[in-house]
């Protein structure tokens, strides 16, 4: 096994991740349909010592899905300082897609993909058709509000925590502007929906975040806190005014699941 220093400096991390995924397929008797990065590395603002957040979607045998007893629908490998790897069963994935779970839209649009399959590439063509703006907005607003209250109230705060609040706020702004899932890359959100008056402050903070450890702290930035508080309020007002959304029927997702089992 590599040391943490070797992984971050040798460029072998992707090979190590793919190796782990292949071993997982053999050990669990599953087929991984898709695997991608989901954390700060996919968002484009990793610290020098950021870990790797690998998420995957997998398929089991047809016989497994015919069992009468309740079966587990996630696989989680032990977490260490370097790797955080876990995944969802395809059946769970399609059920969550039906309810417009925002996490799936993020995984499927990650700029760092470790593995994909023709089946998942076909699935990606229909994923955005299940996006519900209001559901996504509440998801990101609650994330921003919770992280703000938990992490950004002290006189000194971890730099990375600002981005755990700013990114979901900008994701809300993206949805309100474009009515589609927000991109993973923070830079795309900044360029499209962050007001110019605050861009320099965010840019300077981003440089600090990307060049210090995950635990690095900065003094509270009053202008940024004010911006966050104002947007938490204004976005909630906009969301509450949106009409109720209705879920699509199950036909298309049922067919997709049947096709996966046939393959």
ABEGO torsion letter per residue (X at the ends): XBBAAAAAAAGAAAAAAAAAAAAAAAAAGBBBABBBBABAAAAGABBAABBBBBBBBBBBBAAAAABABBBBABBBBBBBAABBBBBBBAAAAAAAAAAGBAAAAAAAABABBABBBAAAAAAAAAAAAABBAAAAAAAAAAAAAAAAAAAAABABBBAAAAAAAAAAAAAAAAAAAAGBBBBABAAAAAAAABBAAAAAAAAAAAAAAAABBAABBBBBBAAAAAAAAAAAAAAAAAAAABBBBBBBBAAAAAAAAAAAAAX
